Amino acid sequence: MAYTTLIWDWNGTLLNDAAACVAIINIVLARRGLPALTAHRYRELFDFPVRRYYDRLGFDFTRESFEEIGSDFIALYEERRARLRLQPGARDLLRDLHRDGIRQVVLSAYRHDTLLSLLREKRLSNWFTDVTGADDHYARGKSDQGIHLMKRLKLDRQHTLLIGDTVHDQEVAAAMGVSCVLLDAGHQARHRLEARGVPVLDDMRSLRDWLRGKLHVR
């Protein structure tokens, strides 16, 4: 089937923020006397909901709430967000897809109002027909938002593709009943992605090649 709608994940897929997240979580860990993560270990442990990932890191929720730790992380992230860049090739691909008449939307576990602001800062807003984020910044997951998105936009499942960088993105796509492709350029290790039984691509250039012939271009 030729895809007419692409649903993009934001963090790690379009926004190249995995390295920043490693640096920030290491600050949060250090403040609590916990060992630092390498980039490799981060991609092995990161997960949704984020509370599960924090538990793996050794945070003691009897001493401090998940929300307090999450707020610490987000405060540091927001201080750095203006310096974060898109994945190499992302802007050109988004522009070309928009030019070709492909509907593009964003579905993210990132806080909705902050996501809208960041899209404006990156001058991307005009290329997306819809943006759906979370009610808060605790990244609990986005399956429910995805299902509501399908209904609200009346999307055709057979002609919709979700593009992400985590196992959770594949889980969301399955809940929505749409196809999925994952990029090995973000927050989780490639072997974890490949275990989901969907295509796993290296980067935006590989995605552009993979999409060739799979889109309904107007």
One Martini backbone bead per residue (centre of mass of N, CA, C, O) as a GRO file, in nm:
protein
  218
    1MET     BB    1   0.098   0.035   0.019
    2ALA     BB    2   0.037   0.372  -0.008
    3TYR     BB    3   0.145   0.642   0.161
    4THR     BB    4  -0.021   0.946   0.305
    5THR     BB    5   0.078   0.903   0.615
    6LEU     BB    6   0.297   1.049   0.861
    7ILE     BB    7   0.416   0.941   1.181
    8TRP     BB    8   0.601   1.126   1.413
    9ASP     BB    9   0.844   1.114   1.610
   10TRP     BB   10   1.061   1.306   1.805
   11ASN     BB   11   1.244   1.185   2.012
   12GLY     BB   12   1.522   1.054   1.825
   13THR     BB   13   1.404   1.099   1.534
   14LEU     BB   14   1.414   1.416   1.476
   15LEU     BB   15   1.555   1.457   1.747
   16ASN     BB   16   1.899   1.491   1.854
   17ASP     BB   17   1.893   1.375   2.208
   18ALA     BB   18   2.052   1.134   2.336
   19ALA     BB   19   2.318   1.259   2.439
   20ALA     BB   20   2.179   1.463   2.626
   21CYS     BB   21   2.035   1.249   2.804
   22VAL     BB   22   2.290   1.126   2.917
   23ALA     BB   23   2.407   1.380   3.051
   24ILE     BB   24   2.161   1.441   3.233
   25ILE     BB   25   2.128   1.172   3.388
   26ASN     BB   26   2.413   1.194   3.516
   27ILE     BB   27   2.343   1.431   3.695
   28VAL     BB   28   2.108   1.302   3.847
   29LEU     BB   29   2.273   1.068   3.959
   30ALA     BB   30   2.499   1.227   4.105
   31ARG     BB   31   2.304   1.372   4.311
   32ARG     BB   32   2.246   1.049   4.425
   33GLY     BB   33   2.503   0.852   4.408
   34LEU     BB   34   2.501   0.738   4.116
   35PRO     BB   35   2.588   0.576   3.846
   36ALA     BB   36   2.697   0.611   3.544
   37LEU     BB   37   2.636   0.637   3.195
   38THR     BB   38   2.658   0.506   2.900
   39ALA     BB   39   2.548   0.508   2.587
   40HIS     BB   40   2.509   0.204   2.569
   41ARG     BB   41   2.351   0.163   2.836
   42TYR     BB   42   2.120   0.348   2.775
   43ARG     BB   43   2.010   0.183   2.521
   44GLU     BB   44   1.950  -0.070   2.708
   45LEU     BB   45   1.749   0.084   2.932
   46PHE     BB   46   1.563   0.241   2.787
   47ASP     BB   47   1.210   0.333   2.857
   48PHE     BB   48   0.863   0.240   2.859
   49PRO     BB   49   0.801   0.376   3.100
   50VAL     BB   50   1.018   0.585   3.262
   51ARG     BB   51   0.991   0.458   3.540
   52ARG     BB   52   1.124   0.189   3.462
   53TYR     BB   53   1.400   0.312   3.397
   54TYR     BB   54   1.454   0.440   3.675
   55ASP     BB   55   1.452   0.175   3.829
   56ARG     BB   56   1.707   0.057   3.680
   57LEU     BB   57   1.898   0.296   3.795
   58GLY     BB   58   1.822   0.313   4.130
   59PHE     BB   59   1.595   0.464   4.224
   60ASP     BB   60   1.441   0.587   4.531
   61PHE     BB   61   1.092   0.605   4.589
   62THR     BB   62   1.104   0.631   4.913
   63ARG     BB   63   1.272   0.918   4.902
   64GLU     BB   64   1.171   0.981   4.599
   65SER     BB   65   0.990   1.084   4.354
   66PHE     BB   66   0.938   1.051   4.027
   67GLU     BB   67   0.851   1.347   3.978
   68GLU     BB   68   1.106   1.479   4.096
   69ILE     BB   69   1.309   1.350   3.905
   70GLY     BB   70   1.174   1.437   3.639
   71SER     BB   71   1.195   1.744   3.694
   72ASP     BB   72   1.499   1.754   3.700
   73PHE     BB   73   1.545   1.662   3.412
   74ILE     BB   74   1.369   1.874   3.261
   75ALA     BB   75   1.516   2.127   3.352
   76LEU     BB   76   1.782   2.049   3.208
   77TYR     BB   77   1.666   2.012   2.925
   78GLU     BB   78   1.548   2.301   2.883
   79GLU     BB   79   1.828   2.444   2.897
   80ARG     BB   80   1.922   2.273   2.613
   81ARG     BB   81   1.713   2.272   2.371
   82ALA     BB   82   1.822   2.504   2.178
   83ARG     BB   83   2.088   2.314   2.100
   84LEU     BB   84   1.926   2.123   1.951
   85ARG     BB   85   1.915   1.892   1.685
   86LEU     BB   86   1.854   1.754   1.409
   87GLN     BB   87   1.860   1.511   1.221
   88PRO     BB   88   2.027   1.416   0.969
   89GLY     BB   89   1.806   1.510   0.700
   90ALA     BB   90   1.525   1.594   0.816
   91ARG     BB   91   1.450   1.864   0.686
   92ASP     BB   92   1.459   1.776   0.390
   93LEU     BB   93   1.249   1.550   0.413
   94LEU     BB   94   1.010   1.713   0.517
   95ARG     BB   95   1.000   1.910   0.281
   96ASP     BB   96   0.961   1.701   0.049
   97LEU     BB   97   0.701   1.570   0.158
   98HIS     BB   98   0.533   1.826   0.156
   99ARG     BB   99   0.563   1.886  -0.148
  100ASP     BB  100   0.429   1.586  -0.218
  101GLY     BB  101   0.161   1.565  -0.017
  102ILE     BB  102   0.236   1.459   0.261
  103ARG     BB  103   0.110   1.369   0.551
  104GLN     BB  104   0.213   1.526   0.866
  105VAL     BB  105   0.277   1.404   1.198
  106VAL     BB  106   0.286   1.436   1.558
  107LEU     BB  107   0.389   1.183   1.808
  108SER     BB  108   0.424   1.248   2.162
  109ALA     BB  109   0.563   1.236   2.504
  110TYR     BB  110   0.582   1.522   2.493
  111ARG     BB  111   0.497   1.813   2.586
  112HIS     BB  112   0.278   1.990   2.407
  113ASP     BB  113   0.353   2.294   2.444
  114THR     BB  114   0.660   2.248   2.411
  115LEU     BB  115   0.650   2.123   2.130
  116LEU     BB  116   0.532   2.364   1.979
  117SER     BB  117   0.764   2.555   2.047
  118LEU     BB  118   0.993   2.387   1.915
  119LEU     BB  119   0.878   2.385   1.627
  120ARG     BB  120   0.901   2.687   1.595
  121GLU     BB  121   1.205   2.718   1.648
  122LYS     BB  122   1.262   2.504   1.394
  123ARG     BB  123   1.070   2.563   1.154
  124LEU     BB  124   0.812   2.317   1.127
  125SER     BB  125   0.501   2.366   1.149
  126ASN     BB  126   0.411   2.378   0.832
  127TRP     BB  127   0.464   2.046   0.791
  128PHE     BB  128   0.222   2.007   0.997
  129THR     BB  129  -0.120   1.908   1.056
  130ASP     BB  130  -0.030   1.765   1.336
  131VAL     BB  131  -0.012   1.778   1.708
  132THR     BB  132   0.085   1.529   1.962
  133GLY     BB  133   0.092   1.535   2.308
  134ALA     BB  134   0.136   1.567   2.638
  135ASP     BB  135   0.022   1.669   2.960
  136ASP     BB  136   0.318   1.597   3.041
  137HIS     BB  137   0.678   1.514   3.144
  138TYR     BB  138   0.668   1.171   3.214
  139ALA     BB  139   0.657   0.955   2.988
  140ARG     BB  140   0.424   0.708   2.984
  141GLY     BB  141   0.297   0.740   2.695
  142LYS     BB  142   0.098   0.703   2.351
  143SER     BB  143  -0.143   0.515   2.273
  144ASP     BB  144  -0.397   0.682   2.330
  145GLN     BB  145  -0.323   0.919   2.148
  146GLY     BB  146  -0.311   0.750   1.886
  147ILE     BB  147  -0.605   0.655   1.880
  148HIS     BB  148  -0.728   0.940   1.881
  149LEU     BB  149  -0.590   1.036   1.624
  150MET     BB  150  -0.722   0.841   1.426
  151LYS     BB  151  -1.013   0.941   1.480
  152ARG     BB  152  -0.985   1.250   1.439
  153LEU     BB  153  -0.845   1.213   1.134
  154LYS     BB  154  -0.941   0.965   0.979
  155LEU     BB  155  -0.744   0.733   0.933
  156ASP     BB  156  -0.583   0.513   0.718
  157ARG     BB  157  -0.422   0.235   0.805
  158GLN     BB  158  -0.302   0.139   0.519
  159HIS     BB  159  -0.183   0.464   0.481
  160THR     BB  160  -0.008   0.438   0.755
  161LEU     BB  161   0.299   0.568   0.910
  162LEU     BB  162   0.529   0.492   1.167
  163ILE     BB  163   0.804   0.689   1.308
  164GLY     BB  164   1.080   0.561   1.505
  165ASP     BB  165   1.314   0.462   1.809
  166THR     BB  166   1.119   0.254   1.962
  167VAL     BB  167   0.938   0.006   2.096
  168HIS     BB  168   0.694   0.186   2.163
  169ASP     BB  169   0.631   0.268   1.874
  170GLN     BB  170   0.541  -0.015   1.790
  171GLU     BB  171   0.315  -0.039   2.000
  172VAL     BB  172   0.153   0.199   1.895
  173ALA     BB  173   0.109   0.101   1.608
  174ALA     BB  174  -0.045  -0.154   1.690
  175ALA     BB  175  -0.278  -0.005   1.838
  176MET     BB  176  -0.350   0.155   1.562
  177GLY     BB  177  -0.299  -0.030   1.295
  178VAL     BB  178  -0.004   0.037   1.185
  179SER     BB  179   0.271   0.098   1.042
  180CYS     BB  180   0.638   0.038   1.089
  181VAL     BB  181   0.941   0.230   1.151
  182LEU     BB  182   1.286   0.214   1.254
  183LEU     BB  183   1.550   0.404   1.414
  184ASP     BB  184   1.914   0.385   1.458
  185ALA     BB  185   1.932   0.711   1.626
  186GLY     BB  186   1.857   0.688   1.938
  187HIS     BB  187   1.737   0.533   2.252
  188GLN     BB  188   1.787   0.239   2.120
  189ALA     BB  189   1.889  -0.059   2.057
  190ARG     BB  190   1.890  -0.246   1.778
  191HIS     BB  191   1.811  -0.529   1.895
  192ARG     BB  192   1.544  -0.426   2.016
  193LEU     BB  193   1.412  -0.344   1.749
  194GLU     BB  194   1.442  -0.614   1.582
  195ALA     BB  195   1.246  -0.781   1.779
  196ARG     BB  196   0.969  -0.648   1.643
  197GLY     BB  197   0.942  -0.704   1.316
  198VAL     BB  198   1.058  -0.443   1.188
  199PRO     BB  199   1.192  -0.206   1.026
  200VAL     BB  200   1.550  -0.117   1.037
  201LEU     BB  201   1.719   0.190   1.030
  202ASP     BB  202   1.983   0.409   1.036
  203ASP     BB  203   1.854   0.673   0.881
  204MET     BB  204   1.740   0.924   0.680
  205ARG     BB  205   1.861   0.814   0.423
  206SER     BB  206   1.739   0.531   0.448
  207LEU     BB  207   1.447   0.628   0.459
  208ARG     BB  208   1.429   0.760   0.187
  209ASP     BB  209   1.485   0.500   0.030
  210TRP     BB  210   1.253   0.326   0.154
  211LEU     BB  211   1.013   0.524   0.054
  212ARG     BB  212   1.059   0.456  -0.221
  213GLY     BB  213   0.746   0.365  -0.362
  214LYS     BB  214   0.554   0.410  -0.073
  215LEU     BB  215   0.415   0.670  -0.194
  216HIS     BB  216   0.147   0.909  -0.233
  217VAL     BB  217   0.201   1.119  -0.482
  218ARG     BB  218   0.072   1.431  -0.607
   0.00000   0.00000   0.00000
